[in-house]
Amino acid sequence: MSSLMKRIILGSGVLFWVGASLAQSLPPYNPVTQERLLNPEESNWLMYRGTYDSHGYSTLDQINTENVDELEMVWSFSTGLREGHQAPPIVNDGYMYVSTPQNHIIALNARTGDLIWRYVRFLPDDLQQLHPTNRGVALYEDRVYLATVDAYLVSLDALTGDVIWEQAVEDYYDGYYMTMAPLIADGKVMVGVSGGELGIRGFVAAYDAFSGEQAWKTYTIPAPGEPGSESWPGDSWQTGGVPVWVTGSYDPELNLSYWGTGNGGPWMGDTRPGDNLYATSVLALDVSTGELEGYHQYHWNDSWDWDEVSAPLLIDFQRNGQTVNGMIHPGRNGYLWFLERDANSIGFVDANPYVFQDVFTSLDPVTGRPEYDM
């Protein structure tokens, strides 16, 4: 056998190369257990925002303000692609996973930059997504998970790139696509959908990490008869958008995941009069059941494409001498929001502008609902 093996698998698409010397230089793969996701080692980056609370902060301090100007390139790797690189490298004890536009996943030796394997998704010619970007992969046990722009969830072998299973999340022909990094908790792989400008009805769905079977699906627009449905006129709820295209946060004590939601559609709010729940909001979903346990809408009847899709940072803060079990969200509407979370609600605490904004005239001191300069 040569020192370089090469394999190409058609269909869903895997291209992979493993050199014998490369394989020997890496340690055995360390499975990413739920315990490791709850308490990730500082030397690794096991999920999109590093930790479940979405702080995105590394405690490593070898590189600092005094020596950063001494950094030198150790290795580089060209993906061969140009548009829409938006994903953080996901690192597990020397194995680095980089996702790219057009749904490639590249597995690299983090120390040397050598290629381990490359997965390539063969996308359909009639795909109508607005952009083929991807924001990262998720790791669990010995698998890598990818949400694709043709609306599939794919489970890959972390060592080889072989496809273990793939599951259709929705029909891309109806305007659905996915760009987010999945969130994994309690054995469930959770994903949301993009397509708010293409007439979709947004949702978050969860799948069993091992079998790929759907565990639950929660829509971000209520159907007639459900709470909040009165905020959508006529049949607008069927195509009102409200996508979820950024990875959520997770509170293991409450077993709740928190998701930011995007704009309603069409963009102009006059075409869908009403508050349009649960657009431009944060939702608390039970990880076991998908039940909506609470929400806060940052602004209603959005006409500015102020997606509030970024997941809130789960942070306890002080108010009036008391510790608030809280979350903080720097909104695209220009306000910094302080909210309180518990087992079955999300409460408004306060919010203040951090940039100039002349749409809001005031906020309700109890609910946080803004008044607009109409």
FENDA-V474138 format. One record per pair of residues at least 24 apart in sequence whose C-alpha atoms are under 7 Angstrom apart, sorted by the first residue. I is the first residue (numbers start at 1). J is the second residue. Records with the same first field share a line. If there is no record, write none. Layout:
BEGIN
I->J ; J
END
This chain:
BEGIN
12->121 ; 122
13->119 ; 120 ; 121 ; 122
14->118 ; 119 ; 120 ; 161 ; 162
15->117 ; 118 ; 119 ; 120
16->116 ; 117 ; 118 ; 119
17->115 ; 116 ; 117
18->116 ; 117
26->94
31->141 ; 142
32->139 ; 140 ; 141 ; 142
33->140 ; 141
34->185 ; 186
44->91 ; 92 ; 93
45->90 ; 91 ; 92
46->90 ; 91 ; 92 ; 139
47->90 ; 138
48->88 ; 136 ; 181
52->249 ; 250
53->249 ; 250 ; 313 ; 314
54->249 ; 313 ; 314
55->313
75->112 ; 113
76->113
77->113
84->133
85->133
86->133 ; 134 ; 135
87->134 ; 135 ; 136
88->136
98->136
99->134 ; 136 ; 137
100->133 ; 134
101->132 ; 133 ; 134
102->132 ; 133
103->134 ; 148
117->160 ; 161
118->161
119->161
123->150
127->172 ; 173
128->175
129->175 ; 177
133->179
134->179 ; 180
135->179 ; 180 ; 181
136->180 ; 181
137->181 ; 182
138->181 ; 182 ; 183
146->181 ; 182
147->178 ; 179 ; 180 ; 181 ; 182
148->177 ; 178 ; 179
149->177 ; 178 ; 179
150->177
151->176 ; 177 ; 178
165->212
167->212
175->199 ; 200
176->200
178->245
179->245
180->245 ; 246 ; 247
181->247
182->247
183->247 ; 248
192->244 ; 245
193->243 ; 244 ; 245
194->243 ; 244 ; 245
195->241 ; 243
196->241 ; 242 ; 243 ; 263 ; 264 ; 265
197->241 ; 265 ; 266
199->239 ; 240 ; 241 ; 265
200->239 ; 240 ; 241
201->238 ; 239 ; 240 ; 241 ; 242
202->241 ; 242 ; 243 ; 244
203->243 ; 244
216->289 ; 290
217->290
218->290
220->278
221->277 ; 278
228->277
231->274 ; 275 ; 276 ; 277
232->272 ; 273 ; 274 ; 276
233->272 ; 273
236->272
240->264 ; 265 ; 266
241->265
242->279
244->309
245->309
246->309 ; 310 ; 311
247->311
248->311
249->311 ; 312
254->343
255->286 ; 287
256->284 ; 285 ; 286 ; 287
257->284 ; 285 ; 286 ; 287
258->282 ; 283 ; 284 ; 285 ; 311
259->283 ; 284 ; 311
260->308 ; 309 ; 310 ; 311
261->307 ; 308 ; 309
262->307 ; 308 ; 309
263->302 ; 305 ; 306 ; 307
264->302
267->303 ; 305
268->303
269->301 ; 302 ; 303
273->301
274->301
275->300 ; 301
276->300 ; 301
280->307 ; 308
281->308
293->344 ; 345
294->344 ; 345 ; 346
295->345 ; 346
296->346
299->369 ; 370
306->332 ; 333
307->332
308->332
END
